[in-house]
């Protein structure tokens, strides 16, 4: 599903930035990878992610350093 407006500022000019992005979140010193995330941005400069219907977190793959999210 393609967004029609930016969820932050409601700008109607949306541009696809990355498709099928590898998303990795670190929690409790473990990294949890996932795919099926799509990144968009508006002309104002806000960047936001949409998670596909097949999105799910995978098993942890390494030790992390704390709480963070990388795209």
mmCIF file as Biopython writes it, N, C-alpha, C and O atoms, coordinates in Angstrom:
data_model
#
loop_
_atom_site.group_PDB
_atom_site.id
_atom_site.type_symbol
_atom_site.label_atom_id
_atom_site.label_alt_id
_atom_site.label_comp_id
_atom_site.label_asym_id
_atom_site.label_entity_id
_atom_site.label_seq_id
_atom_site.pdbx_PDB_ins_code
_atom_site.Cartn_x
_atom_site.Cartn_y
_atom_site.Cartn_z
_atom_site.occupancy
_atom_site.B_iso_or_equiv
_atom_site.auth_seq_id
_atom_site.auth_asym_id
_atom_site.pdbx_PDB_model_num
ATOM 1   N N  . UNK A ? 1  ? 0.836  -1.173  0.000  1.0 0.0 1  A 1 
ATOM 2   C CA . UNK A ? 1  ? 0.000  0.000   0.000  1.0 0.0 1  A 1 
ATOM 3   C C  . UNK A ? 1  ? 0.888  1.246   0.000  1.0 0.0 1  A 1 
ATOM 4   O O  . UNK A ? 1  ? 1.759  1.386   0.859  1.0 0.0 1  A 1 
ATOM 5   N N  . UNK A ? 2  ? 0.677  2.123   -0.931 1.0 0.0 2  A 1 
ATOM 6   C CA . UNK A ? 2  ? 1.444  3.360   -1.046 1.0 0.0 2  A 1 
ATOM 7   C C  . UNK A ? 2  ? 0.737  4.443   -0.239 1.0 0.0 2  A 1 
ATOM 8   O O  . UNK A ? 2  ? -0.467 4.644   -0.400 1.0 0.0 2  A 1 
ATOM 9   N N  . UNK A ? 3  ? 1.468  5.143   0.625  1.0 0.0 3  A 1 
ATOM 10  C CA . UNK A ? 3  ? 0.829  6.209   1.412  1.0 0.0 3  A 1 
ATOM 11  C C  . UNK A ? 3  ? 0.420  7.377   0.518  1.0 0.0 3  A 1 
ATOM 12  O O  . UNK A ? 3  ? 1.064  7.654   -0.493 1.0 0.0 3  A 1 
ATOM 13  N N  . UNK A ? 4  ? -0.652 8.054   0.902  1.0 0.0 4  A 1 
ATOM 14  C CA . UNK A ? 4  ? -1.133 9.218   0.152  1.0 0.0 4  A 1 
ATOM 15  C C  . UNK A ? 4  ? -0.634 10.523  0.743  1.0 0.0 4  A 1 
ATOM 16  O O  . UNK A ? 4  ? -0.484 11.517  0.033  1.0 0.0 4  A 1 
ATOM 17  N N  . UNK A ? 5  ? -0.375 10.518  2.052  1.0 0.0 5  A 1 
ATOM 18  C CA . UNK A ? 5  ? 0.138  11.712  2.731  1.0 0.0 5  A 1 
ATOM 19  C C  . UNK A ? 5  ? 1.187  11.297  3.751  1.0 0.0 5  A 1 
ATOM 20  O O  . UNK A ? 5  ? 1.223  10.150  4.198  1.0 0.0 5  A 1 
ATOM 21  N N  . UNK A ? 6  ? 2.025  12.233  4.106  1.0 0.0 6  A 1 
ATOM 22  C CA . UNK A ? 6  ? 3.015  12.011  5.158  1.0 0.0 6  A 1 
ATOM 23  C C  . UNK A ? 6  ? 2.281  11.910  6.500  1.0 0.0 6  A 1 
ATOM 24  O O  . UNK A ? 6  ? 1.459  12.774  6.806  1.0 0.0 6  A 1 
ATOM 25  N N  . UNK A ? 7  ? 2.554  10.888  7.299  1.0 0.0 7  A 1 
ATOM 26  C CA . UNK A ? 7  ? 1.872  10.757  8.585  1.0 0.0 7  A 1 
ATOM 27  C C  . UNK A ? 7  ? 2.328  11.784  9.623  1.0 0.0 7  A 1 
ATOM 28  O O  . UNK A ? 7  ? 1.716  11.899  10.685 1.0 0.0 7  A 1 
ATOM 29  N N  . UNK A ? 8  ? 3.389  12.526  9.331  1.0 0.0 8  A 1 
ATOM 30  C CA . UNK A ? 8  ? 3.912  13.505  10.278 1.0 0.0 8  A 1 
ATOM 31  C C  . UNK A ? 8  ? 3.362  14.902  9.992  1.0 0.0 8  A 1 
ATOM 32  O O  . UNK A ? 8  ? 2.902  15.591  10.902 1.0 0.0 8  A 1 
ATOM 33  N N  . UNK A ? 9  ? 3.411  15.320  8.712  1.0 0.0 9  A 1 
ATOM 34  C CA . UNK A ? 9  ? 2.996  16.691  8.379  1.0 0.0 9  A 1 
ATOM 35  C C  . UNK A ? 9  ? 1.821  16.762  7.403  1.0 0.0 9  A 1 
ATOM 36  O O  . UNK A ? 9  ? 1.354  17.854  7.077  1.0 0.0 9  A 1 
ATOM 37  N N  . UNK A ? 10 ? 1.349  15.626  6.943  1.0 0.0 10 A 1 
ATOM 38  C CA . UNK A ? 10 ? 0.212  15.532  5.995  1.0 0.0 10 A 1 
ATOM 39  C C  . UNK A ? 10 ? 0.524  16.090  4.611  1.0 0.0 10 A 1 
ATOM 40  O O  . UNK A ? 10 ? -0.395 16.412  3.859  1.0 0.0 10 A 1 
ATOM 41  N N  . UNK A ? 11 ? 1.799  16.208  4.263  1.0 0.0 11 A 1 
ATOM 42  C CA . UNK A ? 11 ? 2.177  16.625  2.916  1.0 0.0 11 A 1 
ATOM 43  C C  . UNK A ? 11 ? 1.717  15.562  1.931  1.0 0.0 11 A 1 
ATOM 44  O O  . UNK A ? 11 ? 1.817  14.368  2.213  1.0 0.0 11 A 1 
ATOM 45  N N  . UNK A ? 12 ? 1.211  15.987  0.772  1.0 0.0 12 A 1 
ATOM 46  C CA . UNK A ? 12 ? 0.717  15.051  -0.225 1.0 0.0 12 A 1 
ATOM 47  C C  . UNK A ? 12 ? 1.771  14.595  -1.215 1.0 0.0 12 A 1 
ATOM 48  O O  . UNK A ? 12 ? 1.465  13.814  -2.115 1.0 0.0 12 A 1 
ATOM 49  N N  . UNK A ? 13 ? 2.998  15.059  -1.076 1.0 0.0 13 A 1 
ATOM 50  C CA . UNK A ? 13 ? 4.072  14.694  -1.994 1.0 0.0 13 A 1 
ATOM 51  C C  . UNK A ? 13 ? 4.980  13.654  -1.331 1.0 0.0 13 A 1 
ATOM 52  O O  . UNK A ? 13 ? 5.840  13.995  -0.519 1.0 0.0 13 A 1 
ATOM 53  N N  . UNK A ? 14 ? 4.777  12.383  -1.686 1.0 0.0 14 A 1 
ATOM 54  C CA . UNK A ? 14 ? 5.506  11.259  -1.081 1.0 0.0 14 A 1 
ATOM 55  C C  . UNK A ? 14 ? 6.404  10.624  -2.135 1.0 0.0 14 A 1 
ATOM 56  O O  . UNK A ? 14 ? 6.012  10.494  -3.295 1.0 0.0 14 A 1 
ATOM 57  N N  . UNK A ? 15 ? 7.617  10.226  -1.729 1.0 0.0 15 A 1 
ATOM 58  C CA . UNK A ? 15 ? 8.576  9.601   -2.633 1.0 0.0 15 A 1 
ATOM 59  C C  . UNK A ? 15 ? 9.127  8.332   -1.992 1.0 0.0 15 A 1 
ATOM 60  O O  . UNK A ? 15 ? 9.493  8.334   -0.817 1.0 0.0 15 A 1 
ATOM 61  N N  . UNK A ? 16 ? 9.186  7.250   -2.765 1.0 0.0 16 A 1 
ATOM 62  C CA . UNK A ? 16 ? 9.776  5.992   -2.301 1.0 0.0 16 A 1 
ATOM 63  C C  . UNK A ? 16 ? 11.282 6.170   -2.159 1.0 0.0 16 A 1 
ATOM 64  O O  . UNK A ? 16 ? 11.936 6.675   -3.071 1.0 0.0 16 A 1 
ATOM 65  N N  . UNK A ? 17 ? 11.838 5.758   -1.015 1.0 0.0 17 A 1 
ATOM 66  C CA . UNK A ? 17 ? 13.272 5.882   -0.789 1.0 0.0 17 A 1 
ATOM 67  C C  . UNK A ? 17 ? 13.933 4.508   -0.881 1.0 0.0 17 A 1 
ATOM 68  O O  . UNK A ? 17 ? 14.898 4.342   -1.626 1.0 0.0 17 A 1 
ATOM 69  N N  . UNK A ? 18 ? 13.435 3.532   -0.145 1.0 0.0 18 A 1 
ATOM 70  C CA . UNK A ? 18 ? 13.983 2.172   -0.144 1.0 0.0 18 A 1 
ATOM 71  C C  . UNK A ? 18 ? 12.854 1.155   -0.141 1.0 0.0 18 A 1 
ATOM 72  O O  . UNK A ? 18 ? 11.850 1.337   0.547  1.0 0.0 18 A 1 
ATOM 73  N N  . UNK A ? 19 ? 13.018 0.085   -0.910 1.0 0.0 19 A 1 
ATOM 74  C CA . UNK A ? 19 ? 12.035 -0.991  -0.945 1.0 0.0 19 A 1 
ATOM 75  C C  . UNK A ? 19 ? 12.676 -2.259  -0.376 1.0 0.0 19 A 1 
ATOM 76  O O  . UNK A ? 19 ? 13.861 -2.507  -0.600 1.0 0.0 19 A 1 
ATOM 77  N N  . UNK A ? 20 ? 11.905 -3.055  0.354  1.0 0.0 20 A 1 
ATOM 78  C CA . UNK A ? 20 ? 12.380 -4.296  0.972  1.0 0.0 20 A 1 
ATOM 79  C C  . UNK A ? 20 ? 13.643 -4.058  1.796  1.0 0.0 20 A 1 
ATOM 80  O O  . UNK A ? 20 ? 14.640 -4.767  1.663  1.0 0.0 20 A 1 
ATOM 81  N N  . UNK A ? 21 ? 13.570 -3.062  2.631  1.0 0.0 21 A 1 
ATOM 82  C CA . UNK A ? 21 ? 14.685 -2.673  3.486  1.0 0.0 21 A 1 
ATOM 83  C C  . UNK A ? 21 ? 14.917 -3.703  4.580  1.0 0.0 21 A 1 
ATOM 84  O O  . UNK A ? 21 ? 13.962 -4.230  5.151  1.0 0.0 21 A 1 
ATOM 85  N N  . UNK A ? 22 ? 16.173 -3.991  4.874  1.0 0.0 22 A 1 
ATOM 86  C CA . UNK A ? 22 ? 16.499 -4.832  6.015  1.0 0.0 22 A 1 
ATOM 87  C C  . UNK A ? 22 ? 16.453 -3.957  7.254  1.0 0.0 22 A 1 
ATOM 88  O O  . UNK A ? 22 ? 17.209 -2.993  7.377  1.0 0.0 22 A 1 
ATOM 89  N N  . UNK A ? 23 ? 15.571 -4.297  8.159  1.0 0.0 23 A 1 
ATOM 90  C CA . UNK A ? 23 ? 15.394 -3.543  9.393  1.0 0.0 23 A 1 
ATOM 91  C C  . UNK A ? 23 ? 15.967 -4.375  10.525 1.0 0.0 23 A 1 
ATOM 92  O O  . UNK A ? 23 ? 15.685 -5.570  10.614 1.0 0.0 23 A 1 
ATOM 93  N N  . UNK A ? 24 ? 16.757 -3.772  11.382 1.0 0.0 24 A 1 
ATOM 94  C CA . UNK A ? 24 ? 17.339 -4.481  12.509 1.0 0.0 24 A 1 
ATOM 95  C C  . UNK A ? 24 ? 17.135 -3.666  13.773 1.0 0.0 24 A 1 
ATOM 96  O O  . UNK A ? 24 ? 17.514 -2.497  13.832 1.0 0.0 24 A 1 
ATOM 97  N N  . UNK A ? 25 ? 16.543 -4.277  14.776 1.0 0.0 25 A 1 
ATOM 98  C CA . UNK A ? 25 ? 16.339 -3.615  16.063 1.0 0.0 25 A 1 
ATOM 99  C C  . UNK A ? 25 ? 17.136 -4.357  17.119 1.0 0.0 25 A 1 
ATOM 100 O O  . UNK A ? 25 ? 17.168 -5.587  17.133 1.0 0.0 25 A 1 
ATOM 101 N N  . UNK A ? 26 ? 17.773 -3.614  17.996 1.0 0.0 26 A 1 
ATOM 102 C CA . UNK A ? 26 ? 18.532 -4.221  19.076 1.0 0.0 26 A 1 
ATOM 103 C C  . UNK A ? 26 ? 17.804 -4.014  20.390 1.0 0.0 26 A 1 
ATOM 104 O O  . UNK A ? 26 ? 17.399 -2.901  20.727 1.0 0.0 26 A 1 
ATOM 105 N N  . UNK A ? 27 ? 17.645 -5.098  21.122 1.0 0.0 27 A 1 
ATOM 106 C CA . UNK A ? 27 ? 16.967 -5.041  22.407 1.0 0.0 27 A 1 
ATOM 107 C C  . UNK A ? 27 ? 17.575 -6.081  23.331 1.0 0.0 27 A 1 
ATOM 108 O O  . UNK A ? 27 ? 17.792 -7.222  22.921 1.0 0.0 27 A 1 
ATOM 109 N N  . UNK A ? 28 ? 17.844 -5.713  24.540 1.0 0.0 28 A 1 
ATOM 110 C CA . UNK A ? 28 ? 18.435 -6.614  25.525 1.0 0.0 28 A 1 
ATOM 111 C C  . UNK A ? 28 ? 19.702 -7.272  24.989 1.0 0.0 28 A 1 
ATOM 112 O O  . UNK A ? 28 ? 19.929 -8.465  25.190 1.0 0.0 28 A 1 
ATOM 113 N N  . UNK A ? 29 ? 20.529 -6.469  24.297 1.0 0.0 29 A 1 
ATOM 114 C CA . UNK A ? 29 ? 21.825 -6.879  23.769 1.0 0.0 29 A 1 
ATOM 115 C C  . UNK A ? 29 ? 21.726 -7.947  22.683 1.0 0.0 29 A 1 
ATOM 116 O O  . UNK A ? 29 ? 22.706 -8.647  22.429 1.0 0.0 29 A 1 
ATOM 117 N N  . UNK A ? 30 ? 20.571 -8.090  22.039 1.0 0.0 30 A 1 
ATOM 118 C CA . UNK A ? 30 ? 20.395 -9.007  20.913 1.0 0.0 30 A 1 
ATOM 119 C C  . UNK A ? 30 ? 19.842 -8.232  19.719 1.0 0.0 30 A 1 
ATOM 120 O O  . UNK A ? 30 ? 18.989 -7.360  19.886 1.0 0.0 30 A 1 
ATOM 121 N N  . UNK A ? 31 ? 20.326 -8.548  18.510 1.0 0.0 31 A 1 
ATOM 122 C CA . UNK A ? 31 ? 19.843 -7.889  17.297 1.0 0.0 31 A 1 
ATOM 123 C C  . UNK A ? 31 ? 18.808 -8.768  16.617 1.0 0.0 31 A 1 
ATOM 124 O O  . UNK A ? 31 ? 19.052 -9.950  16.379 1.0 0.0 31 A 1 
ATOM 125 N N  . UNK A ? 32 ? 17.658 -8.196  16.306 1.0 0.0 32 A 1 
ATOM 126 C CA . UNK A ? 32 ? 16.568 -8.913  15.654 1.0 0.0 32 A 1 
ATOM 127 C C  . UNK A ? 32 ? 16.372 -8.354  14.248 1.0 0.0 32 A 1 
ATOM 128 O O  . UNK A ? 32 ? 15.850 -7.249  14.098 1.0 0.0 32 A 1 
ATOM 129 N N  . UNK A ? 33 ? 16.783 -9.097  13.206 1.0 0.0 33 A 1 
ATOM 130 C CA . UNK A ? 33 ? 16.618 -8.600  11.835 1.0 0.0 33 A 1 
ATOM 131 C C  . UNK A ? 33 ? 15.221 -8.881  11.296 1.0 0.0 33 A 1 
ATOM 132 O O  . UNK A ? 33 ? 14.501 -9.737  11.811 1.0 0.0 33 A 1 
ATOM 133 N N  . UNK A ? 34 ? 14.859 -8.158  10.271 1.0 0.0 34 A 1 
ATOM 134 C CA . UNK A ? 34 ? 13.605 -8.381  9.574  1.0 0.0 34 A 1 
ATOM 135 C C  . UNK A ? 34 ? 13.714 -7.766  8.185  1.0 0.0 34 A 1 
ATOM 136 O O  . UNK A ? 34 ? 14.609 -6.964  7.917  1.0 0.0 34 A 1 
ATOM 137 N N  . UNK A ? 35 ? 12.799 -8.148  7.312  1.0 0.0 35 A 1 
ATOM 138 C CA . UNK A ? 35 ? 12.724 -7.528  5.989  1.0 0.0 35 A 1 
ATOM 139 C C  . UNK A ? 35 ? 11.273 -7.153  5.741  1.0 0.0 35 A 1 
ATOM 140 O O  . UNK A ? 35 ? 10.441 -7.281  6.639  1.0 0.0 35 A 1 
ATOM 141 N N  . UNK A ? 36 ? 10.963 -6.701  4.561  1.0 0.0 36 A 1 
ATOM 142 C CA . UNK A ? 36 ? 9.613  -6.293  4.165  1.0 0.0 36 A 1 
ATOM 143 C C  . UNK A ? 36 ? 9.240  -4.917  4.719  1.0 0.0 36 A 1 
ATOM 144 O O  . UNK A ? 36 ? 8.058  -4.617  4.881  1.0 0.0 36 A 1 
ATOM 145 N N  . UNK A ? 37 ? 10.233 -4.088  5.008  1.0 0.0 37 A 1 
ATOM 146 C CA . UNK A ? 37 ? 9.964  -2.699  5.389  1.0 0.0 37 A 1 
ATOM 147 C C  . UNK A ? 37 ? 10.237 -1.816  4.176  1.0 0.0 37 A 1 
ATOM 148 O O  . UNK A ? 37 ? 11.188 -2.057  3.433  1.0 0.0 37 A 1 
ATOM 149 N N  . UNK A ? 38 ? 9.408  -0.798  3.973  1.0 0.0 38 A 1 
ATOM 150 C CA . UNK A ? 38 ? 9.558  0.129   2.852  1.0 0.0 38 A 1 
ATOM 151 C C  . UNK A ? 38 ? 9.681  1.537   3.431  1.0 0.0 38 A 1 
ATOM 152 O O  . UNK A ? 38 ? 8.884  1.932   4.283  1.0 0.0 38 A 1 
ATOM 153 N N  . UNK A ? 39 ? 10.675 2.292   2.971  1.0 0.0 39 A 1 
ATOM 154 C CA . UNK A ? 39 ? 10.903 3.649   3.473  1.0 0.0 39 A 1 
ATOM 155 C C  . UNK A ? 39 ? 10.428 4.680   2.456  1.0 0.0 39 A 1 
ATOM 156 O O  . UNK A ? 39 ? 10.672 4.548   1.256  1.0 0.0 39 A 1 
ATOM 157 N N  . UNK A ? 40 ? 9.742  5.711   2.956  1.0 0.0 40 A 1 
ATOM 158 C CA . UNK A ? 40 ? 9.261  6.824   2.145  1.0 0.0 40 A 1 
ATOM 159 C C  . UNK A ? 40 ? 9.736  8.131   2.775  1.0 0.0 40 A 1 
ATOM 160 O O  . UNK A ? 40 ? 10.119 8.167   3.944  1.0 0.0 40 A 1 
ATOM 161 N N  . UNK A ? 41 ? 9.705  9.199   1.986  1.0 0.0 41 A 1 
ATOM 162 C CA . UNK A ? 41 ? 9.968  10.531  2.520  1.0 0.0 41 A 1 
ATOM 163 C C  . UNK A ? 41 ? 9.033  11.517  1.822  1.0 0.0 41 A 1 
ATOM 164 O O  . UNK A ? 41 ? 8.564  11.284  0.708  1.0 0.0 41 A 1 
ATOM 165 N N  . UNK A ? 42 ? 8.783  12.615  2.510  1.0 0.0 42 A 1 
ATOM 166 C CA . UNK A ? 42 ? 7.966  13.675  1.920  1.0 0.0 42 A 1 
ATOM 167 C C  . UNK A ? 42 ? 8.874  14.819  1.509  1.0 0.0 42 A 1 
ATOM 168 O O  . UNK A ? 42 ? 10.063 14.812  1.827  1.0 0.0 42 A 1 
ATOM 169 N N  . UNK A ? 43 ? 8.330  15.799  0.806  1.0 0.0 43 A 1 
ATOM 170 C CA . UNK A ? 43 ? 9.146  16.925  0.341  1.0 0.0 43 A 1 
ATOM 171 C C  . UNK A ? 43 ? 9.640  17.792  1.489  1.0 0.0 43 A 1 
ATOM 172 O O  . UNK A ? 43 ? 10.594 18.552  1.326  1.0 0.0 43 A 1 
ATOM 173 N N  . UNK A ? 44 ? 9.002  17.684  2.644  1.0 0.0 44 A 1 
ATOM 174 C CA . UNK A ? 44 ? 9.443  18.426  3.819  1.0 0.0 44 A 1 
ATOM 175 C C  . UNK A ? 44 ? 10.703 17.805  4.424  1.0 0.0 44 A 1 
ATOM 176 O O  . UNK A ? 44 ? 11.440 18.474  5.149  1.0 0.0 44 A 1 
ATOM 177 N N  . UNK A ? 45 ? 10.950 16.514  4.123  1.0 0.0 45 A 1 
ATOM 178 C CA . UNK A ? 45 ? 12.144 15.841  4.622  1.0 0.0 45 A 1 
ATOM 179 C C  . UNK A ? 45 ? 11.871 14.770  5.667  1.0 0.0 45 A 1 
ATOM 180 O O  . UNK A ? 45 ? 12.810 14.140  6.154  1.0 0.0 45 A 1 
ATOM 181 N N  . UNK A ? 46 ? 10.616 14.547  6.023  1.0 0.0 46 A 1 
ATOM 182 C CA . UNK A ? 46 ? 10.305 13.474  6.974  1.0 0.0 46 A 1 
ATOM 183 C C  . UNK A ? 46 ? 10.488 12.115  6.308  1.0 0.0 46 A 1 
ATOM 184 O O  . UNK A ? 46 ? 10.085 11.924  5.161  1.0 0.0 46 A 1 
ATOM 185 N N  . UNK A ? 47 ? 11.087 11.186  7.012  1.0 0.0 47 A 1 
ATOM 186 C CA . UNK A ? 47 ? 11.262 9.817   6.535  1.0 0.0 47 A 1 
ATOM 187 C C  . UNK A ? 47 ? 10.459 8.909   7.440  1.0 0.0 47 A 1 
ATOM 188 O O  . UNK A ? 47 ? 10.503 9.046   8.663  1.0 0.0 47 A 1 
ATOM 189 N N  . UNK A ? 48 ? 9.716  7.970   6.842  1.0 0.0 48 A 1 
ATOM 190 C CA . UNK A ? 48 ? 8.909  7.045   7.631  1.0 0.0 48 A 1 
ATOM 191 C C  . UNK A ? 48 ? 8.893  5.675   6.972  1.0 0.0 48 A 1 
ATOM 192 O O  . UNK A ? 48 ? 9.106  5.553   5.766  1.0 0.0 48 A 1 
ATOM 193 N N  . UNK A ? 49 ? 8.642  4.652   7.767  1.0 0.0 49 A 1 
ATOM 194 C CA . UNK A ? 49 ? 8.628  3.258   7.311  1.0 0.0 49 A 1 
ATOM 195 C C  . UNK A ? 49 ? 7.214  2.717   7.284  1.0 0.0 49 A 1 
ATOM 196 O O  . UNK A ? 49 ? 6.383  3.072   8.120  1.0 0.0 49 A 1 
ATOM 197 N N  . UNK A ? 50 ? 6.950  1.862   6.324  1.0 0.0 50 A 1 
ATOM 198 C CA . UNK A ? 50 ? 5.734  1.065   6.304  1.0 0.0 50 A 1 
ATOM 199 C C  . UNK A ? 50 ? 6.168  -0.393  6.351  1.0 0.0 50 A 1 
ATOM 200 O O  . UNK A ? 50 ? 7.084  -0.799  5.636  1.0 0.0 50 A 1 
ATOM 201 N N  . UNK A ? 51 ? 5.519  -1.162  7.182  1.0 0.0 51 A 1 
ATOM 202 C CA . UNK A ? 51 ? 5.848  -2.571  7.312  1.0 0.0 51 A 1 
ATOM 203 C C  . UNK A ? 51 ? 4.878  -3.384  6.477  1.0 0.0 51 A 1 
ATOM 204 O O  . UNK A ? 51 ? 3.664  -3.229  6.608  1.0 0.0 51 A 1 
ATOM 205 N N  . UNK A ? 52 ? 5.408  -4.263  5.607  1.0 0.0 52 A 1 
ATOM 206 C CA . UNK A ? 52 ? 4.576  -5.083  4.740  1.0 0.0 52 A 1 
ATOM 207 C C  . UNK A ? 52 ? 3.767  -6.108  5.511  1.0 0.0 52 A 1 
ATOM 208 O O  . UNK A ? 52 ? 4.045  -6.377  6.680  1.0 0.0 52 A 1 
ATOM 209 N N  . UNK A ? 53 ? 2.760  -6.684  4.853  1.0 0.0 53 A 1 
ATOM 210 C CA . UNK A ? 53 ? 1.902  -7.648  5.532  1.0 0.0 53 A 1 
ATOM 211 C C  . UNK A ? 53 ? 2.655  -8.920  5.916  1.0 0.0 53 A 1 
ATOM 212 O O  . UNK A ? 53 ? 2.217  -9.640  6.812  1.0 0.0 53 A 1 
ATOM 213 N N  . UNK A ? 54 ? 3.774  -9.211  5.259  1.0 0.0 54 A 1 
ATOM 214 C CA . UNK A ? 54 ? 4.579  -10.386 5.614  1.0 0.0 54 A 1 
ATOM 215 C C  . UNK A ? 54 ? 5.725  -10.043 6.567  1.0 0.0 54 A 1 
ATOM 216 O O  . UNK A ? 54 ? 6.634  -10.850 6.764  1.0 0.0 54 A 1 
ATOM 217 N N  . UNK A ? 55 ? 5.683  -8.847  7.158  1.0 0.0 55 A 1 
ATOM 218 C CA . UNK A ? 55 ? 6.722  -8.417  8.099  1.0 0.0 55 A 1 
ATOM 219 C C  . UNK A ? 55 ? 6.680  -9.248  9.378  1.0 0.0 55 A 1 
ATOM 220 O O  . UNK A ? 55 ? 5.610  -9.472  9.945  1.0 0.0 55 A 1 
ATOM 221 N N  . UNK A ? 56 ? 7.834  -9.696  9.823  1.0 0.0 56 A 1 
ATOM 222 C CA . UNK A ? 56 ? 7.968  -10.328 11.137 1.0 0.0 56 A 1 
ATOM 223 C C  . UNK A ? 56 ? 9.435  -10.304 11.539 1.0 0.0 56 A 1 
ATOM 224 O O  . UNK A ? 56 ? 10.330 -10.324 10.695 1.0 0.0 56 A 1 
ATOM 225 N N  . UNK A ? 57 ? 9.657  -10.262 12.834 1.0 0.0 57 A 1 
ATOM 226 C CA . UNK A ? 57 ? 11.027 -10.267 13.343 1.0 0.0 57 A 1 
ATOM 227 C C  . UNK A ? 57 ? 11.594 -11.677 13.257 1.0 0.0 57 A 1 
ATOM 228 O O  . UNK A ? 57 ? 10.886 -12.652 13.507 1.0 0.0 57 A 1 
ATOM 229 N N  . UNK A ? 58 ? 12.878 -11.784 12.901 1.0 0.0 58 A 1 
ATOM 230 C CA . UNK A ? 58 ? 13.568 -13.068 12.849 1.0 0.0 58 A 1 
ATOM 231 C C  . UNK A ? 58 ? 14.202 -13.362 14.199 1.0 0.0 58 A 1 
ATOM 232 O O  . UNK A ? 58 ? 14.140 -12.546 15.119 1.0 0.0 58 A 1 
ATOM 233 N N  . UNK A ? 59 ? 14.804 -14.524 14.305 1.0 0.0 59 A 1 
ATOM 234 C CA . UNK A ? 59 ? 15.527 -14.893 15.517 1.0 0.0 59 A 1 
ATOM 235 C C  . UNK A ? 59 ? 16.749 -13.988 15.671 1.0 0.0 59 A 1 
ATOM 236 O O  . UNK A ? 59 ? 17.294 -13.521 14.671 1.0 0.0 59 A 1 
ATOM 237 N N  . UNK A ? 60 ? 17.186 -13.732 16.902 1.0 0.0 60 A 1 
ATOM 238 C CA . UNK A ? 60 ? 18.362 -12.867 17.110 1.0 0.0 60 A 1 
ATOM 239 C C  . UNK A ? 60 ? 19.605 -13.468 16.451 1.0 0.0 60 A 1 
ATOM 240 O O  . UNK A ? 60 ? 19.792 -14.684 16.446 1.0 0.0 60 A 1 
ATOM 241 N N  . UNK A ? 61 ? 20.452 -12.590 15.895 1.0 0.0 61 A 1 
ATOM 242 C CA . UNK A ? 61 ? 21.624 -13.063 15.161 1.0 0.0 61 A 1 
ATOM 243 C C  . UNK A ? 61 ? 22.962 -12.698 15.798 1.0 0.0 61 A 1 
ATOM 244 O O  . UNK A ? 61 ? 23.982 -13.303 15.466 1.0 0.0 61 A 1 
ATOM 245 N N  . UNK A ? 62 ? 22.981 -11.724 16.703 1.0 0.0 62 A 1 
ATOM 246 C CA . UNK A ? 62 ? 24.256 -11.329 17.312 1.0 0.0 62 A 1 
ATOM 247 C C  . UNK A ? 62 ? 23.975 -10.551 18.578 1.0 0.0 62 A 1 
ATOM 248 O O  . UNK A ? 62 ? 22.832 -10.193 18.862 1.0 0.0 62 A 1 
ATOM 249 N N  . UNK A ? 63 ? 25.002 -10.297 19.318 1.0 0.0 63 A 1 
ATOM 250 C CA . UNK A ? 63 ? 24.849 -9.444  20.494 1.0 0.0 63 A 1 
ATOM 251 C C  . UNK A ? 63 ? 24.879 -7.994  20.076 1.0 0.0 63 A 1 
ATOM 252 O O  . UNK A ? 63 ? 25.699 -7.586  19.254 1.0 0.0 63 A 1 
ATOM 253 N N  . UNK A ? 64 ? 23.985 -7.224  20.645 1.0 0.0 64 A 1 
ATOM 254 C CA . UNK A ? 64 ? 23.951 -5.802  20.349 1.0 0.0 64 A 1 
ATOM 255 C C  . UNK A ? 64 ? 24.584 -5.005  21.472 1.0 0.0 64 A 1 
ATOM 256 O O  . UNK A ? 64 ? 25.070 -5.575  22.449 1.0 0.0 64 A 1 
ATOM 257 N N  . UNK A ? 65 ? 24.579 -3.698  21.336 1.0 0.0 65 A 1 
ATOM 258 C CA . UNK A ? 65 ? 25.188 -2.821  22.345 1.0 0.0 65 A 1 
ATOM 259 C C  . UNK A ? 65 ? 24.166 -2.067  23.178 1.0 0.0 65 A 1 
ATOM 260 O O  . UNK A ? 65 ? 24.554 -1.265  24.027 1.0 0.0 65 A 1 
ATOM 261 N N  . UNK A ? 66 ? 22.888 -2.294  22.969 1.0 0.0 66 A 1 
ATOM 262 C CA . UNK A ? 66 ? 21.887 -1.562  23.711 1.0 0.0 66 A 1 
ATOM 263 C C  . UNK A ? 66 ? 20.619 -1.407  22.895 1.0 0.0 66 A 1 
ATOM 264 O O  . UNK A ? 66 ? 20.309 -2.263  22.066 1.0 0.0 66 A 1 
ATOM 265 N N  . UNK A ? 67 ? 19.894 -0.348  23.113 1.0 0.0 67 A 1 
ATOM 266 C CA . UNK A ? 67 ? 18.639 -0.110  22.403 1.0 0.0 67 A 1 
ATOM 267 C C  . UNK A ? 67 ? 18.876 0.825   21.232 1.0 0.0 67 A 1 
ATOM 268 O O  . UNK A ? 67 ? 19.357 1.944   21.411 1.0 0.0 67 A 1 
ATOM 269 N N  . UNK A ? 68 ? 18.540 0.369   20.041 1.0 0.0 68 A 1 
ATOM 270 C CA . UNK A ? 68 ? 18.666 1.225   18.874 1.0 0.0 68 A 1 
ATOM 271 C C  . UNK A ? 68 ? 17.869 0.605   17.736 1.0 0.0 68 A 1 
ATOM 272 O O  . UNK A ? 68 ? 17.442 -0.546  17.820 1.0 0.0 68 A 1 
ATOM 273 N N  . UNK A ? 69 ? 17.673 1.366   16.684 1.0 0.0 69 A 1 
ATOM 274 C CA . UNK A ? 69 ? 17.026 0.857   15.491 1.0 0.0 69 A 1 
ATOM 275 C C  . UNK A ? 69 ? 17.789 1.396   14.296 1.0 0.0 69 A 1 
ATOM 276 O O  . UNK A ? 69 ? 18.026 2.600   14.198 1.0 0.0 69 A 1 
ATOM 277 N N  . UNK A ? 70 ? 18.179 0.505   13.380 1.0 0.0 70 A 1 
ATOM 278 C CA . UNK A ? 70 ? 18.932 0.902   12.184 1.0 0.0 70 A 1 
ATOM 279 C C  . UNK A ? 70 ? 18.168 0.466   10.956 1.0 0.0 70 A 1 
ATOM 280 O O  . UNK A ? 70 ? 17.553 -0.600  10.938 1.0 0.0 70 A 1 
ATOM 281 N N  . UNK A ? 71 ? 18.209 1.287   9.939  1.0 0.0 71 A 1 
ATOM 282 C CA . UNK A ? 71 ? 17.601 0.931   8.653  1.0 0.0 71 A 1 
ATOM 283 C C  . UNK A ? 71 ? 18.692 0.948   7.611  1.0 0.0 71 A 1 
ATOM 284 O O  . UNK A ? 71 ? 18.431 0.679   6.439  1.0 0.0 71 A 1 
#
